[in-house]
Amino acid sequence: MTTSPHPRLEIRDLVRVYEGKTVVDHVSLSIDPGKVMCLLGPSGCGKSTTLRMIAGVDMQNSGEIYVDGNLVCDTVFRVPPERRSIGLMFQDFALFPHLTVGENVAFGLTSSTGAEKKARAKSLLERVGLAHFIDEYPHQLSGGEQQRVALARALAPRPSIMLMDEPFSGLDNRLRDGIRDETLDLLKEEGASVLLVTHEPEEAMRMADEIALMRGGRIVQRGAPYNIYNAPVDREAVSFFSDINVLRGKVQGALTDTPFGQFLAPGQPDGAEVEIVFRPQHVSIDFDRDGKGPNPTALAGTPARGIVERARFMGSESLVEFRMDHDGQVLKATVPNVFMPKPGMPLWLTVRRDRCFVFPVE
């Protein structure tokens, strides 16, 4: 078996302008065979528009789209959507109500015989656990079952690329994780390369081999989920994945003084203002001992005292908010299991140096 030297899907400098506004701004990415990439970002950042251009249902103002190294669309040449070997799955499953489940799955198999269509539909329905519904109609199925039928229908023609636009957003939370995992298993079995659009970081982390983080029509960061989460490009990238705390300070000799001690700010000029960003789960809490906290350490730095404002149990963890003594700023800490200190209680906080991100103030 030979490996193609080309990505399964490659887009180069895609631009889309609507009514004078650039909604997709020079977006480039590539996906290798059998891999899953998530376009992740807030609503209105250009994710779905990018997907529609790749599918061929929208036309770019400039840029090129390639499948297996072959040009399928630029601003002059255009392969019709039905000839791109691309499957589509959107929020609205859009099953045909007058067709049975089996007929829905077989709908796109235009070049197959009746027997081949039925065999392919039955095979896919068996793999999603719905073969017993083959002669039923969509209205007789639950939302989760309809989603799996839509997936089987999209995969029936054996597309080399699957485009998925928020396909799980309409599902009950209890069903969502299981159906995501089932979907991913089936896509991997079929060998399809997947471009999944979502605004949910958890979904992207769960499903993607690679994440492309979008904002304002651009890809601002791209990488494996671990790297995107642990080496964010800016403050907004940190906050997209979790709550954050932010300290501000000025740089002097590549160091920034804060109530939690000094932080390194390499590459920042003296006098520059920086933000030190850290997540609530990287705040440690210690008890007050007659107005004193724990001793400073190289890893945790200097402790700073805060007064508990509120504490809430969130299920697997507790969220505690503090009003800090030094400037009245509110900081958040999360603690595994149940930790419910009373409002007004003084406690000492420390922040892991290796879990902080330092960014220049823009």
Residue pairs with C-beta under 8 A, 6 or more apart in sequence:
3 33
4 33
4 68
4 69
5 69
6 66
6 68
6 69
7 30
7 31
7 32
7 66
7 69
8 31
8 32
8 33
8 34
8 35
8 67
8 68
8 160
8 161
8 193
9 30
9 31
9 54
9 65
9 66
9 67
9 161
9 193
9 195
10 29
10 30
10 31
10 65
10 66
10 69
11 27
11 28
11 29
11 30
11 50
11 53
11 54
11 63
11 64
11 65
11 66
12 28
12 63
12 64
12 65
12 66
13 26
13 27
13 28
13 62
13 63
13 64
14 24
14 26
14 27
14 28
14 50
14 53
14 60
14 62
14 63
14 64
14 65
15 22
15 24
15 25
15 26
15 27
15 60
15 61
15 62
15 63
16 22
16 23
16 24
16 46
16 49
16 50
16 53
16 58
16 60
16 61
17 23
17 61
22 217
23 46
23 49
23 217
24 46
24 49
24 50
24 53
24 60
24 217
25 46
25 216
25 217
25 218
26 63
26 218
27 46
27 50
27 63
27 214
27 217
27 218
27 219
28 219
29 37
29 212
29 219
29 222
31 37
31 161
31 193
31 194
31 195
31 210
32 193
33 160
33 191
33 193
34 188
34 191
34 192
34 193
35 193
35 194
35 209
35 210
36 184
36 187
36 193
36 194
36 196
36 207
36 208
36 209
36 210
37 193
37 194
37 195
37 196
37 208
37 209
37 210
37 211
37 212
38 195
38 196
38 197
38 198
38 203
38 204
38 207
38 208
38 210
38 211
38 212
39 47
39 50
39 51
39 195
39 196
39 197
39 198
39 212
39 214
40 47
40 198
40 199
40 200
40 201
40 204
40 208
40 211
40 212
40 213
40 214
40 240
41 47
41 199
41 213
41 214
41 215
41 240
42 199
42 215
42 240
43 199
45 214
45 215
45 216
45 217
46 214
46 216
46 217
46 218
47 165
47 197
47 198
47 199
47 214
48 165
48 166
48 197
49 58
50 197
50 214
51 163
51 165
51 195
51 197
52 58
53 59
53 60
53 65
53 73
54 65
54 86
54 161
54 163
54 195
55 81
55 84
55 86
55 88
55 163
56 72
56 73
56 78
56 79
56 80
56 81
56 84
56 86
57 81
59 73
59 75
59 78
60 73
60 75
61 75
62 75
63 74
63 75
64 71
64 73
64 74
65 71
65 72
65 73
65 74
66 72
67 84
67 85
67 86
67 160
67 161
68 160
71 77
72 78
72 79
72 84
73 79
84 161
85 157
85 159
85 160
85 161
86 159
86 160
86 161
86 162
86 163
87 154
87 155
87 157
87 159
87 161
87 162
87 163
87 192
88 154
88 162
88 163
88 165
89 150
89 151
89 154
89 162
89 163
89 164
89 165
89 167
90 164
90 165
90 166
90 167
91 165
91 166
91 167
91 169
91 170
93 146
93 147
93 149
93 150
94 150
95 104
95 138
95 146
95 149
95 150
95 153
96 103
96 104
96 107
96 138
97 137
97 138
97 139
98 137
99 107
99 137
99 138
100 134
100 135
100 136
100 137
101 125
101 130
101 133
101 134
101 135
101 136
101 137
101 138
101 141
101 149
102 118
102 121
102 122
102 125
102 134
102 135
103 121
104 138
104 149
104 153
105 120
105 121
105 124
105 125
105 149
105 152
105 153
105 156
106 112
106 117
106 118
106 120
106 121
106 156
107 153
107 156
108 153
108 156
108 157
109 116
109 117
109 120
109 121
109 156
109 157
112 120
120 156
121 134
121 152
121 156
122 131
122 134
124 152
124 155
124 156
125 131
125 133
125 134
125 149
125 152
127 152
127 186
127 189
128 148
128 149
128 151
128 152
128 182
128 186
129 148
129 182
130 141
130 145
130 148
130 149
130 152
133 140
133 141
133 145
133 149
138 146
138 149
141 149
143 170
143 171
143 172
143 175
144 171
144 172
144 175
144 179
147 167
147 168
147 170
147 171
147 179
148 179
148 182
148 183
150 167
151 167
151 183
151 186
154 162
155 162
155 186
155 187
155 190
155 192
158 190
159 192
160 192
160 193
161 192
161 193
161 194
161 195
162 187
162 192
162 193
162 194
162 195
163 194
163 195
163 197
164 194
164 195
164 196
164 197
165 197
166 197
166 198
166 199
167 183
167 196
168 176
168 179
168 180
168 183
168 203
169 200
171 179
177 206
180 203
180 206
180 207
181 206
184 207
187 194
196 203
196 204
196 207
196 208
198 204
201 240
201 241
201 242
204 211
204 225
205 211
205 225
205 229
205 241
208 225
209 224
210 222
210 223
210 224
210 225
211 222
211 223
211 224
211 225
211 228
212 219
212 221
212 222
213 219
213 220
213 221
213 222
213 228
213 233
213 237
213 240
214 220
215 236
220 233
220 234
220 236
220 237
221 228
221 232
221 233
221 237
222 228
223 231
228 237
228 241
229 241
232 238
232 241
232 357
234 359
235 244
235 246
235 275
235 277
235 357
235 359
238 244
238 277
238 279
238 357
239 277
242 279
242 280
242 281
243 279
243 280
243 332
244 277
244 278
244 279
244 280
245 277
245 278
245 279
245 280
245 283
245 331
245 332
246 275
246 276
246 277
247 258
247 259
247 260
247 275
247 276
247 329
248 273
248 274
248 275
248 276
248 361
249 256
249 257
249 258
249 263
249 273
249 274
249 276
250 256
250 257
250 271
250 272
250 273
250 274
251 265
251 268
251 269
251 270
251 271
251 272
251 273
251 274
252 270
252 271
253 270
254 264
254 265
254 266
254 267
254 268
255 262
255 263
255 264
255 265
256 262
256 263
256 264
256 265
256 274
256 276
256 358
258 276
259 302
259 304
259 324
259 326
259 327
260 301
260 302
260 303
260 304
260 349
260 350
260 351
261 296
261 301
261 302
262 301
263 276
263 301
263 353
263 356
263 358
264 358
265 272
265 274
265 358
268 274
268 358
268 360
272 360
272 361
273 360
273 361
274 358
274 359
274 360
274 361
275 358
275 359
275 360
275 361
276 356
276 357
276 358
277 356
277 357
277 358
277 359
278 351
278 352
278 355
278 356
278 357
279 355
280 319
280 332
280 333
280 334
281 317
281 333
281 334
282 351
282 352
282 355
282 356
283 331
283 332
283 333
283 334
283 349
283 350
283 351
284 300
284 333
284 349
284 350
284 351
284 352
285 320
285 333
285 335
285 339
285 347
285 348
285 349
286 293
286 294
286 303
286 347
286 348
286 349
286 350
287 347
287 348
288 305
288 345
288 346
288 347
288 348
293 303
293 304
293 305
293 348
294 300
294 303
294 348
294 350
296 302
296 303
297 350
298 353
299 352
299 353
299 354
300 350
300 351
300 352
300 353
301 350
301 351
301 353
302 350
303 348
303 349
303 350
304 324
304 325
304 326
304 348
304 349
304 350
305 324
305 325
305 346
305 347
305 348
305 349
306 322
306 323
306 324
306 325
306 331
306 346
306 347
306 348
306 349
307 322
307 323
307 325
307 344
307 345
307 346
307 347
308 320
308 321
308 322
308 341
308 342
308 343
308 344
308 345
308 346
308 347
309 321
309 322
309 323
309 330
309 343
310 320
310 321
310 343
311 318
311 319
311 320
311 321
311 339
311 340
311 341
311 342
311 343
312 318
312 319
313 338
313 340
314 334
316 336
316 337
317 334
317 335
317 336
317 337
318 334
318 335
318 336
318 337
318 338
318 339
318 340
319 332
319 333
319 334
320 332
320 333
320 334
320 335
320 339
320 341
321 330
321 331
321 332
322 330
322 331
322 332
322 333
322 347
322 349
323 329
323 330
324 330
324 331
324 349
331 349
333 349
341 347
